[in-house]
Amino acid sequence: MGVESVAIYWHPDVLKHNPGKGCYEYGPSPLMSVDEPHPETPERLINMKSILEKGPIADRLTWCEGRHASRAEIERFHTAAYVDSIIEAEKNGPTRIDGGGTVVDTGSVDAAFAAAGSALAALDGVLSGEHPRAYAMVRPPGHHASRGMGDGNCIFNNLSIAVETAAASGIERIAVIDWDVHHGNGTQSGFYNRSDVLTISMHMPLGSWNANHPESGEVDEIGQGAGVGYNLNIPLAYGTGDVAYRAVMEELVRPAIDAFAPQLIVAACGEDANQYDGNGRNLLSMRGFYDLGRIARELADQHADGKLLLVQEGGYAVTYSAFCLYAVVEGVLGVEDPMHDEIAYAASIERPEHPISLIPKIRKQWNELVAGARS
C-alpha cells in the first residue's frame, strides 16, 4: 500500500552558496580558456525542486518552509571553534576550507545555516507525526563534515545535526543509511563511539583522500568502545549497478536494521551513484534509486512507525540527478507505475555477479571483527 504523501522542506537561502569555478581542487587552470563550474552548483537543486513541482507525483507532495538553524543547534554536532572558522572564512572572500574543493564565500554562511535548519525543520515534522516522511532539499551537502573540519563540498553536517537533535529529544535508537556514492566519513567519525546511532555507508572504494578524511571506509572500520558493531561500511566496486545495490539493501542493510530496531531512520540521500555523474562510478539508473527509497520506507514502516527523514547529499549531474531524486521519492511513496527512464542504458548491460558475490564476504568480516573487538 502506498504512502499518502511526502513533505518537502525548502528554503531559498540554500542557493546562496557559490563554490566558484575552475578545476575542482585548485581553481582555474592557466591552460584552459573556459572555467569549468564547480560540481556542487545551485542548479542541481533548482532542477530537483523543478521536477518535484512539475512531475506526476506533485499532488502527493506537501511543501513546507525550511528555516535557518541557530548557532546553538549547529553546535549540537560541531565545535564552536569550527563554526567560528566558517564565519571568519566568509569574511575573507573565497576560502578553500579543506585545502581542496570545499569553498566558503559570500552567501555560504547563510546557505549552510539554512541547510542545517531546514533539515531540523524536516526532523520536527517527522518526530511530531505531522509529516512522518520528510525530505530536506538542502545544500551545501554535509556528510563529509566532521565535528571540527569541513571536507568534500560539505560545511555543516546537516544530517548529523538532525541526528544529535533527535537523540537529545529522547529518540533512543537512530539508524543512518548513507547511499551517497562517497563514504560518509564525517557522520562515521561523529558517532564512532556510540551505540545509540547505527551508521551504514554504501560507497565507492575511494579510501582516505586527504588529511580531513582519514577514514578509509573499509569494512574493518566497525566502531570503537561502546560503538563496536554500530558502524558498518559497504565498499562497492566501480560499476556496481541497480541489481547489486538492491541485493546489498536486502541482504546487508535490512538485516542490520532489523537487528538494531531503530525508532527513526535517516537517509543520506545522495544521487551521485547515478550513471551520468562525473563524481561517481556506480551506474545506478532511476530504478535503482526507486528501490533505495522503497526499501528505506519499508524499514521505517517496520521499525519506526514510518518515521523517515531524507537529507539531500551529493548528486552532480544537473539533469539526471534530479530524475534520480524523483525516483527516490516515488519509491518512498510506493508509486506502482514509476516514471519511465528514457535515458537509462548502463543498468541494462550491468554485470552484477562480482559485487553480489562480495555480500557474504562482507557479512562474514563484520561478524568476525565485531566478535573479536567485543571478546
DOTI-727415 format. One record per atom (N, C-alpha, C): z, x, y. Coordinates in steps of 0.02 Angstrom, whole numbers, padded with zeros to 5 digits, always signed. Example, Ala and Ser with C-alpha at 12.3 -4.5 7.8 and 13.67 -1.06 7.14 Angstrom:
BEGIN
+00390+00660-00284
+00390+00615-00225
+00390+00660-00165
+00354+00642-00112
+00357+00684-00053
+00394+00645+00002
//
This chain:
BEGIN
+00000+00042-00060
+00000+00000+00000
+00000+00044+00062
-00042+00031+00110
-00049+00073+00169
+00008+00065+00218
+00018+00117+00258
+00067+00116+00312
+00038+00076+00369
+00080+00035+00403
+00055-00007+00456
+00029+00033+00515
+00066+00083+00539
+00045+00120+00598
+00075+00189+00599
+00046+00232+00640
+00073+00298+00655
+00079+00303+00731
+00135+00330+00755
+00145+00340+00827
+00119+00408+00847
+00081+00411+00902
+00054+00473+00929
+00090+00488+00994
+00123+00546+00997
+00160+00566+01057
+00119+00617+01095
+00109+00603+01160
+00063+00643+01201
+00090+00651+01271
+00084+00711+01298
+00099+00724+01368
+00044+00769+01397
+00013+00749+01453
-00045+00787+01478
-00029+00858+01499
+00034+00875+01512
+00050+00943+01533
+00037+00995+01479
+00029+00974+01416
+00013+01023+01364
-00055+01055+01376
-00097+01025+01418
-00163+01054+01433
-00160+01108+01486
-00102+01117+01518
-00097+01165+01573
-00099+01238+01550
-00082+01250+01489
-00080+01319+01463
-00151+01347+01458
-00163+01403+01492
-00228+01436+01491
-00220+01505+01460
-00243+01514+01398
-00235+01579+01365
-00287+01631+01385
-00334+01613+01429
-00382+01662+01453
-00444+01667+01410
-00483+01718+01424
-00546+01730+01389
-00550+01802+01365
-00604+01816+01331
-00616+01884+01309
-00597+01895+01237
-00601+01958+01215
-00583+01975+01146
-00513+01951+01132
-00502+01925+01073
-00440+01890+01057
-00378+01933+01072
-00377+01996+01051
-00317+02036+01058
-00311+02070+01126
-00366+02091+01156
-00360+02137+01212
-00395+02116+01276
-00420+02056+01280
-00453+02033+01340
-00527+02050+01339
-00561+02044+01395
-00634+02054+01397
-00655+02124+01374
-00710+02126+01338
-00738+02190+01316
-00788+02215+01367
-00786+02278+01385
-00836+02305+01432
-00906+02306+01403
-00912+02294+01338
-00977+02294+01305
-01011+02226+01307
-00974+02173+01327
-01000+02106+01324
-01020+02081+01394
-01073+02041+01396
-01094+02010+01459
-01062+01941+01469
-01041+01908+01414
-01011+01842+01417
-00943+01844+01383
-00891+01823+01419
-00825+01821+01390
-00820+01763+01340
-00793+01778+01281
-00781+01726+01231
-00715+01692+01245
-00712+01625+01242
-00648+01590+01255
-00596+01610+01203
-00534+01612+01224
-00478+01619+01178
-00481+01560+01130
-00465+01569+01066
-00471+01513+01019
-00424+01455+01032
-00366+01467+01063
-00317+01414+01072
-00330+01378+01139
-00385+01341+01142
-00408+01310+01204
-00380+01239+01212
-00375+01215+01274
-00357+01144+01284
-00408+01097+01252
-00471+01118+01249
-00524+01073+01223
-00511+01050+01152
-00478+01091+01112
-00467+01071+01042
-00421+01009+01040
-00371+01007+01085
-00327+00948+01086
-00361+00888+01120
-00402+00902+01169
-00439+00847+01202
-00482+00811+01150
-00514+00847+01105
-00555+00815+01053
-00512+00778+01002
-00454+00805+00986
-00409+00770+00940
-00387+00703+00969
-00369+00705+01032
-00350+00643+01066
-00408+00594+01068
-00467+00619+01081
-00526+00576+01087
-00542+00541+01021
-00540+00577+00965
-00560+00547+00902
-00509+00495+00880
-00445+00506+00896
-00394+00456+00878
-00401+00393+00922
-00422+00403+00984
-00431+00345+01029
-00494+00305+01012
-00546+00339+00987
-00611+00306+00977
-00627+00290+00904
-00592+00320+00857
-00609+00311+00787
-00589+00244+00758
-00610+00228+00698
-00597+00163+00668
-00523+00146+00658
-00478+00197+00656
-00407+00182+00646
-00370+00173+00712
-00406+00170+00768
-00374+00167+00834
-00324+00109+00839
-00340+00053+00807
-00295-00005+00813
-00233+00001+00769
-00228+00055+00730
-00169+00066+00689
-00126+00122+00717
-00141+00144+00778
-00103+00197+00810
-00066+00169+00870
-00005+00192+00879
+00036+00173+00937
+00044+00234+00981
+00021+00231+01043
+00025+00288+01088
+00092+00287+01125
+00126+00343+01125
+00192+00348+01155
+00194+00408+01203
+00235+00402+01254
+00240+00455+01304
+00282+00513+01278
+00255+00573+01284
+00295+00632+01272
+00338+00647+01333
+00371+00704+01332
+00414+00724+01388
+00424+00799+01387
+00454+00824+01440
+00475+00894+01441
+00543+00901+01407
+00552+00956+01371
+00617+00972+01344
+00661+01000+01399
+00725+00993+01392
+00771+01029+01436
+00780+01100+01410
+00805+01143+01452
+00817+01211+01430
+00868+01212+01373
+00919+01170+01378
+00970+01168+01326
+00940+01148+01259
+00891+01104+01260
+00858+01084+01198
+00817+01141+01169
+00782+01179+01212
+00744+01237+01188
+00790+01287+01156
+00850+01295+01185
+00896+01346+01160
+00935+01324+01098
+00920+01265+01072
+00946+01249+01006
+00915+01294+00953
+00855+01319+00967
+00823+01366+00920
+00815+01436+00951
+00791+01440+01013
+00776+01504+01043
+00835+01533+01082
+00836+01599+01089
+00889+01631+01127
+00876+01621+01202
+00931+01622+01241
+00925+01616+01313
+00884+01673+01342
+00892+01733+01315
+00855+01790+01340
+00780+01781+01330
+00761+01753+01274
+00690+01742+01261
+00662+01689+01309
+00698+01635+01321
+00675+01584+01368
+00667+01615+01437
+00715+01656+01458
+00710+01691+01522
+00647+01733+01525
+00631+01767+01471
+00572+01811+01471
+00507+01772+01479
+00504+01712+01452
+00444+01671+01459
+00436+01647+01531
+00491+01625+01561
+00488+01603+01630
+00468+01660+01676
+00495+01719+01663
+00478+01778+01704
+00406+01799+01693
+00382+01794+01631
+00312+01814+01617
+00263+01771+01656
+00277+01706+01664
+00232+01664+01702
+00228+01686+01775
+00284+01708+01803
+00285+01730+01873
+00240+01791+01884
+00230+01830+01832
+00193+01893+01837
+00119+01886+01821
+00094+01824+01816
+00024+01815+01801
+00010+01822+01727
-00053+01828+01707
-00067+01831+01635
-00031+01889+01601
+00012+01872+01553
+00052+01922+01517
+00045+01910+01443
+00030+01961+01406
+00025+01956+01333
+00094+01970+01305
+00129+01918+01284
+00200+01924+01268
+00214+01955+01201
+00163+01960+01158
+00174+01990+01092
+00132+02053+01082
+00105+02080+01136
+00063+02139+01129
-00006+02123+01102
-00021+02058+01093
-00085+02037+01065
-00114+01979+01102
-00127+01924+01067
-00164+01868+01095
-00123+01812+01124
-00056+01818+01124
-00014+01764+01149
-00003+01774+01224
-00035+01732+01264
-00036+01741+01336
+00008+01690+01371
+00045+01712+01422
+00081+01667+01466
+00052+01676+01536
+00033+01621+01568
+00003+01623+01634
+00026+01560+01672
+00002+01551+01732
+00020+01493+01772
+00007+01429+01733
+00056+01387+01726
+00050+01325+01688
+00077+01329+01618
+00086+01390+01592
+00108+01397+01522
+00179+01371+01511
+00224+01381+01560
+00293+01357+01551
+00295+01281+01549
+00259+01249+01595
+00256+01175+01594
+00229+01151+01526
+00176+01183+01502
+00146+01163+01439
+00194+01173+01381
+00228+01229+01380
+00273+01245+01325
+00333+01197+01324
+00361+01181+01383
+00416+01134+01386
+00393+01063+01368
+00331+01045+01386
+00304+00979+01368
+00290+00976+01293
+00268+01031+01263
+00255+01031+01191
+00320+01022+01152
+00371+01060+01170
+00435+01053+01135
+00466+00984+01146
+00463+00960+01208
+00492+00895+01223
+00456+00838+01190
+00390+00843+01184
+00352+00789+01151
+00367+00788+01076
+00378+00847+01046
+00399+00849+00976
+00467+00816+00968
+00512+00827+01017
+00578+00795+01015
+00573+00720+01026
+00528+00699+01070
+00519+00626+01080
+00495+00594+01016
+00448+00627+00982
+00424+00601+00918
+00480+00599+00866
+00522+00651+00865
+00579+00651+00820
+00626+00592+00835
+00638+00579+00898
+00680+00522+00916
+00652+00457+00888
+00586+00449+00894
+00554+00388+00867
+00563+00383+00792
+00557+00440+00757
+00565+00440+00684
+00636+00423+00664
+00684+00458+00694
+00754+00450+00673
+00783+00382+00693
+00759+00354+00748
+00783+00288+00769
+00755+00232+00725
+00701+00247+00689
+00668+00195+00649
+00616+00156+00687
+00611+00169+00752
+00561+00133+00792
+00491+00153+00770
+00480+00218+00757
+00416+00244+00734
+00429+00294+00678
+00440+00270+00616
+00461+00316+00563
+00409+00368+00544
+00347+00357+00563
+00295+00408+00551
+00263+00423+00619
+00272+00485+00640
+00250+00503+00708
+00216+00571+00707
+00168+00578+00752
+00130+00640+00760
+00137+00664+00832
+00160+00726+00841
+00165+00756+00907
+00103+00798+00920
+00060+00774+00965
-00002+00808+00982
+00012+00859+01038
+00028+00920+01017
+00055+00969+01065
+00019+01037+01059
+00023+01074+01112
+00004+01144+01116
+00040+01174+01176
+00049+01240+01178
+00032+01289+01127
+00069+01276+01062
+00039+01299+01006
+00072+01289+00941
+00137+01329+00937
+00173+01324+00881
+00240+01352+00881
+00264+01390+00821
+00234+01381+00761
+00268+01403+00701
+00273+01479+00691
+00238+01518+00733
+00246+01591+00730
+00302+01616+00775
+00325+01576+00822
+00377+01598+00868
+00445+01598+00833
+00478+01656+00834
+00545+01661+00805
+00597+01647+00859
+00659+01653+00842
+00712+01636+00890
+00709+01679+00953
+00686+01741+00946
+00686+01785+01004
+00620+01817+01020
+00564+01794+00990
+00499+01825+01002
+00443+01774+00997
+00392+01784+01037
+00330+01745+01030
+00283+01782+00984
+00234+01746+00958
+00187+01777+00911
+00131+01728+00897
+00071+01754+00885
+00016+01714+00857
-00001+01651+00896
-00010+01656+00962
-00027+01599+01006
+00033+01554+01019
+00092+01569+00993
+00149+01524+00997
+00201+01548+01046
+00224+01503+01090
+00275+01520+01139
+00343+01493+01116
+00351+01428+01112
+00412+01398+01084
+00395+01366+01017
+00442+01371+00970
+00431+01343+00903
+00450+01269+00905
+00401+01228+00923
+00413+01156+00934
+00444+01123+00873
+00416+01138+00816
+00440+01108+00753
+00512+01128+00739
+00528+01192+00748
+00596+01216+00732
+00647+01189+00781
+00628+01180+00844
+00673+01149+00892
+00690+01078+00869
+00638+01042+00844
+00650+00975+00818
+00694+00976+00756
+00684+01025+00712
+00725+01029+00652
+00798+01042+00670
+00810+01088+00716
+00879+01101+00737
+00911+01039+00768
+00871+01002+00806
+00896+00941+00837
+00913+00889+00785
+00870+00882+00735
+00883+00834+00681
+00946+00853+00643
+00955+00918+00629
+01014+00940+00593
+01077+00927+00635
+01073+00938+00700
+01130+00926+00744
+01148+00852+00748
+01098+00809+00734
+01110+00737+00738
+01141+00709+00674
+01147+00752+00623
+01179+00730+00561
+01133+00727+00500
+01069+00744+00508
+01025+00746+00450
+01043+00807+00408
+01061+00796+00346
+01090+00850+00305
+01039+00891+00268
+00981+00862+00253
+00929+00899+00216
+00861+00884+00248
+00828+00937+00272
+00764+00930+00305
+00714+00976+00270
+00656+00949+00253
+00604+00989+00221
+00546+00998+00269
+00523+01060+00274
+00465+01078+00314
+00408+01096+00268
+00352+01061+00275
+00291+01078+00237
+00241+01104+00288
+00223+01168+00283
+00179+01201+00331
+00112+01215+00298
+00060+01175+00318
-00006+01187+00289
-00054+01219+00338
-00029+01241+00396
-00070+01285+00438
-00092+01344+00395
-00152+01370+00408
-00180+01421+00364
-00145+01489+00371
-00104+01497+00422
-00067+01559+00432
+00006+01549+00413
+00038+01602+00390
+00107+01599+00369
+00153+01577+00426
+00196+01529+00414
+00243+01506+00465
+00303+01552+00470
+00291+01613+00495
+00343+01664+00495
+00402+01648+00541
+00389+01618+00599
+00443+01602+00645
+00490+01550+00616
+00462+01500+00584
+00503+01448+00551
+00541+01478+00493
+00507+01520+00454
+00541+01551+00397
+00602+01592+00420
+00591+01635+00469
+00646+01679+00491
+00703+01639+00523
+00686+01583+00555
+00736+01543+00588
+00785+01508+00542
+00763+01495+00480
+00805+01458+00433
+00816+01496+00367
+00806+01561+00368
+00804+01601+00307
+00871+01603+00270
+00925+01592+00307
+00992+01594+00277
+01023+01525+00269
+00982+01474+00273
+01007+01405+00274
+00988+01368+00210
+01034+01327+00186
+01020+01285+00127
+01006+01213+00146
+01014+01196+00210
+01002+01127+00232
+00930+01115+00254
+00891+01170+00258
+00820+01165+00278
+00778+01200+00226
+00736+01163+00192
+00688+01190+00144
+00623+01203+00180
+00600+01266+00182
+00536+01282+00214
+00485+01303+00161
+00428+01270+00163
+00373+01285+00117
+00311+01300+00158
+00281+01358+00148
+00221+01377+00186
+00164+01392+00138
+00107+01359+00151
+00045+01370+00113
-00003+01406+00161
-00028+01465+00142
-00064+01505+00191
-00109+01557+00159
-00155+01584+00199
-00195+01641+00177
-00150+01702+00168
-00170+01749+00125
-00129+01808+00112
-00140+01863+00164
-00119+01850+00227
-00131+01898+00280
-00078+01952+00284
-00018+01938+00260
+00036+01986+00264
+00063+01993+00335
+00101+02046+00347
+00129+02060+00413
+00075+02086+00459
+00066+02054+00519
+00010+02076+00560
+00031+02114+00623
+00094+02114+00642
+00118+02156+00696
+00194+02158+00695
+00223+02193+00744
+00295+02201+00745
+00331+02135+00755
+00298+02087+00786
+00328+02021+00797
+00323+01977+00736
+00287+01999+00686
+00277+01960+00624
+00291+02007+00565
+00354+02027+00555
+00369+02073+00500
+00366+02041+00431
+00371+01975+00428
+00370+01940+00364
+00302+01946+00331
+00301+01951+00265
+00238+01959+00228
+00208+01892+00207
+00250+01841+00200
+00226+01777+00174
+00214+01778+00099
+00240+01829+00065
+00230+01834-00007
+00282+01792-00044
+00270+01783-00108
+00313+01740-00149
+00384+01765-00152
+00394+01831-00146
+00461+01859-00154
+00507+01848-00095
+00482+01819-00041
+00525+01801+00016
+00554+01731+00003
+00613+01730-00029
+00641+01667-00054
+00703+01644-00017
+00720+01678+00038
+00781+01663+00075
+00836+01713+00060
+00889+01711+00100
+00946+01756+00091
+01011+01717+00092
+01062+01745+00060
+01128+01713+00062
+01125+01641+00039
+01152+01597+00080
+01151+01526+00063
+01081+01498+00059
+01033+01534+00090
+00964+01510+00092
+00922+01529+00032
+00950+01565-00017
+00910+01585-00075
+00883+01524-00111
+00818+01522-00120
+00785+01467-00153
+00761+01412-00106
+00777+01420-00041
+00758+01368+00007
+00703+01391+00055
+00672+01447+00039
+00611+01468+00074
+00559+01484+00022
+00505+01446+00022
+00453+01453-00029
+00386+01467+00004
+00355+01522-00016
+00289+01540+00009
+00236+01531-00045
+00179+01505-00025
+00123+01494-00071
+00061+01528-00040
+00052+01593-00053
-00008+01627-00028
-00069+01604-00068
-00121+01583-00033
-00180+01555-00065
-00240+01599-00050
-00279+01613-00102
-00336+01658-00095
-00386+01631-00045
-00421+01677-00012
-00475+01656+00032
-00526+01614-00007
-00547+01560+00023
-00595+01516-00010
-00563+01459-00048
-00496+01457-00051
-00462+01400-00083
-00484+01336-00048
-00505+01287-00086
-00532+01225-00056
-00492+01164-00073
-00524+01106-00066
-00491+01041-00072
-00455+01032-00139
-00489+01046-00194
-00461+01033-00260
-00398+01074-00272
-00401+01138-00254
-00343+01182-00266
-00286+01164-00219
-00300+01147-00157
-00246+01127-00111
-00210+01065-00138
-00249+01018-00162
-00219+00957-00190
-00175+00975-00250
-00198+01020-00292
-00159+01041-00350
-00095+01076-00329
-00098+01117-00278
-00039+01151-00252
+00012+01100-00226
-00012+01051-00190
+00034+01000-00164
+00066+00961-00221
+00028+00946-00273
+00055+00906-00327
+00099+00946-00374
+00081+01010-00387
+00114+01048-00440
+00167+01097-00415
+00166+01114-00350
+00216+01159-00322
+00257+01126-00268
+00224+01095-00220
+00260+01065-00164
+00299+01003-00185
+00266+00958-00220
+00300+00896-00239
+00363+00909-00282
+00361+00951-00334
+00423+00963-00371
+00478+00994-00329
+00460+01039-00283
+00511+01070-00240
+00543+01018-00194
+00503+00973-00167
+00530+00919-00125
+00572+00872-00167
+00549+00856-00227
+00587+00811-00271
+00656+00839-00285
+00660+00905-00298
+00723+00937-00314
+00770+00939-00254
+00742+00946-00194
+00781+00952-00133
+00804+00884-00107
+00763+00832-00117
+00778+00764-00095
+00794+00761-00020
+00747+00778+00023
+00761+00780+00095
+00771+00711+00125
+00807+00710+00181
+00815+00648+00219
+00764+00643+00276
+00727+00696+00287
+00674+00699+00337
+00623+00750+00315
+00559+00733+00322
+00505+00782+00309
+00469+00795+00374
+00460+00860+00389
+00424+00882+00448
+00364+00923+00424
+00305+00907+00449
+00244+00943+00430
+00219+00984+00488
+00208+01048+00475
+00173+01091+00523
+00099+01078+00513
+00073+01035+00556
+00008+01003+00545
-00049+01043+00578
-00066+01100+00549
-00122+01139+00572
-00185+01122+00533
-00242+01125+00566
-00306+01112+00533
-00350+01174+00527
-00322+01233+00536
-00362+01294+00536
-00381+01318+00466
-00360+01281+00414
-00387+01295+00347
-00455+01262+00337
-00481+01230+00389
-00546+01195+00381
-00604+01244+00374
-00657+01219+00345
-00713+01262+00325
-00754+01290+00383
-00742+01267+00445
-00779+01293+00502
-00735+01333+00550
-00674+01346+00532
-00627+01376+00579
-00636+01452+00581
-00643+01479+00641
-00650+01551+00649
-00587+01590+00633
-00530+01557+00632
-00466+01590+00618
-00441+01577+00547
-00481+01545+00505
-00460+01529+00437
-00516+01541+00388
-00498+01545+00324
-00548+01560+00273
-00540+01515+00211
-00509+01457+00219
-00490+01420+00158
-00530+01357+00144
-00581+01342+00183
-00635+01297+00164
-00615+01225+00149
-00564+01200+00182
-00548+01129+00171
-00596+01085+00210
-00611+01027+00179
-00650+00975+00213
-00603+00920+00236
-00631+00868+00265
-00590+00811+00285
-00552+00782+00226
-00583+00782+00167
-00549+00754+00108
-00486+00792+00091
-00489+00859+00098
-00429+00899+00084
-00373+00882+00132
-00389+00872+00195
-00337+00856+00243
-00311+00784+00233
-00355+00740+00213
-00332+00672+00195
-00279+00675+00142
-00289+00716+00090
-00241+00721+00036
-00175+00751+00060
-00178+00800+00106
-00116+00828+00133
-00075+00773+00167
-00107+00733+00209
-00072+00679+00242
-00046+00627+00193
-00087+00611+00144
-00068+00559+00095
-00006+00581+00055
-00006+00642+00030
+00049+00666-00011
+00113+00673+00031
+00106+00698+00092
+00164+00703+00136
+00195+00634+00147
+00153+00583+00158
+00179+00515+00167
+00213+00490+00104
+00184+00503+00046
+00214+00481-00017
+00283+00513-00027
+00289+00577-00011
+00353+00611-00019
+00404+00584+00030
+00383+00570+00092
+00429+00541+00140
+00452+00472+00119
+00406+00432+00091
+00425+00366+00067
+00474+00370+00009
+00463+00419-00034
+00505+00425-00094
+00575+00449-00078
+00581+00496-00031
+00645+00530-00021
+00679+00516+00046
+00640+00499+00097
+00668+00500+00165
+00660+00433+00201
+00656+00380+00162
+00646+00313+00193
+00586+00313+00239
+00535+00351+00221
+00473+00353+00260
+00474+00398+00320
+00529+00433+00333
+00536+00474+00394
+00492+00536+00389
+00438+00536+00428
+00389+00591+00426
+00370+00609+00498
+00381+00671+00516
+00362+00697+00582
+00309+00750+00572
+00251+00740+00603
+00197+00790+00601
+00192+00822+00670
+00192+00889+00672
+00188+00926+00735
+00126+00969+00733
+00083+00962+00783
+00020+00999+00785
+00032+01074+00788
-00005+01110+00747
-00005+01183+00748
-00075+01207+00764
-00105+01248+00720
-00171+01276+00733
-00227+01227+00720
-00288+01254+00721
-00349+01215+00714
-00393+01230+00773
-00442+01276+00763
-00477+01306+00820
-00552+01292+00822
-00579+01259+00772
-00648+01236+00775
-00646+01171+00815
-00671+01173+00877
-00657+01120+00926
-00678+01051+00901
-00733+01047+00865
-00755+00982+00839
-00724+00966+00771
-00731+01012+00723
-00712+00995+00655
-00636+00989+00647
-00598+01027+00686
-00525+01020+00682
-00504+00949+00700
-00538+00920+00749
-00522+00851+00768
-00537+00802+00711
-00593+00811+00678
-00609+00769+00621
-00556+00777+00566
-00533+00839+00556
-00484+00852+00503
-00416+00823+00520
-00397+00827+00584
-00335+00794+00605
-00340+00719+00594
-00397+00691+00611
-00408+00620+00599
-00398+00603+00525
-00423+00646+00481
-00417+00635+00409
-00344+00638+00387
-00304+00684+00417
-00232+00686+00401
-00200+00619+00417
-00214+00592+00476
-00184+00529+00497
-00208+00472+00452
-00271+00473+00432
-00295+00424+00383
-00255+00428+00319
-00241+00489+00296
-00201+00497+00236
-00131+00469+00243
-00100+00482+00300
-00033+00455+00313
-00035+00379+00314
-00088+00350+00342
-00095+00278+00344
-00114+00247+00277
-00139+00289+00231
-00162+00263+00167
-00226+00224+00172
-00271+00246+00218
-00335+00212+00226
-00374+00216+00161
-00396+00158+00137
-00430+00156+00072
-00503+00180+00075
-00534+00174+00133
-00603+00195+00141
-00607+00244+00199
-00587+00308+00189
-00584+00354+00244
-00652+00371+00274
-00651+00397+00334
-00713+00415+00369
-00755+00463+00328
-00820+00449+00325
-00866+00493+00290
-00873+00559+00326
-00870+00613+00289
-00875+00680+00318
-00948+00701+00315
-00982+00694+00371
-01054+00707+00373
-01073+00780+00374
-01023+00824+00389
-01041+00894+00393
-01004+00937+00341
-00974+00905+00291
-00943+00944+00238
-00996+00975+00194
-00982+01036+00172
-01028+01067+00124
-00993+01114+00077
-00945+01154+00103
-00916+01205+00062
-00874+01176+00005
-00839+01121+00018
-00796+01093-00034
-00835+01071-00095
-00899+01054-00084
-00939+01029-00140
-00960+01085-00187
-00955+01148-00164
-00975+01204-00206
-00917+01251-00222
-00855+01229-00205
-00799+01274-00216
-00787+01286-00291
-00754+01341-00305
-00736+01358-00373
-00660+01365-00376
-00624+01311-00392
-00551+01311-00385
-00514+01343-00443
-00550+01367-00494
-00515+01389-00554
-00465+01445-00539
-00485+01495-00498
-00440+01551-00486
-00378+01530-00448
-00383+01496-00390
-00322+01476-00355
-00277+01430-00397
-00306+01385-00436
-00265+01341-00477
-00229+01381-00532
-00261+01434-00556
-00228+01475-00608
-00167+01511-00582
-00161+01517-00516
-00103+01551-00487
-00041+01506-00486
-00049+01441-00493
+00008+01395-00486
+00064+01410-00535
+00051+01415-00601
+00107+01431-00646
+00137+01500-00633
+00097+01547-00610
+00123+01614-00595
+00171+01612-00536
+00152+01574-00484
+00197+01568-00426
+00261+01532-00445
+00255+01479-00484
+00315+01442-00506
+00361+01488-00546
+00333+01529-00591
+00373+01575-00632
+00407+01627-00588
+00371+01653-00538
+00401+01702-00493
+00459+01671-00454
+00449+01611-00426
+00503+01578-00389
+00566+01573-00433
+00557+01548-00494
+00615+01537-00538
+00651+01602-00554
+00613+01655-00569
+00643+01719-00586
+00678+01750-00526
+00647+01747-00468
+00675+01777-00408
+00739+01742-00387
+00738+01675-00389
+00797+01637-00369
+00854+01648-00418
+00838+01646-00483
+00890+01658-00534
+00921+01727-00526
+00878+01777-00513
+00904+01845-00504
+00947+01852-00442
+00926+01821-00388
+00963+01826-00325
+01031+01791-00328
+01034+01738-00369
+01096+01699-00373
+01144+01724-00427
+01120+01770-00469
+01162+01793-00526
+01213+01846-00503
//
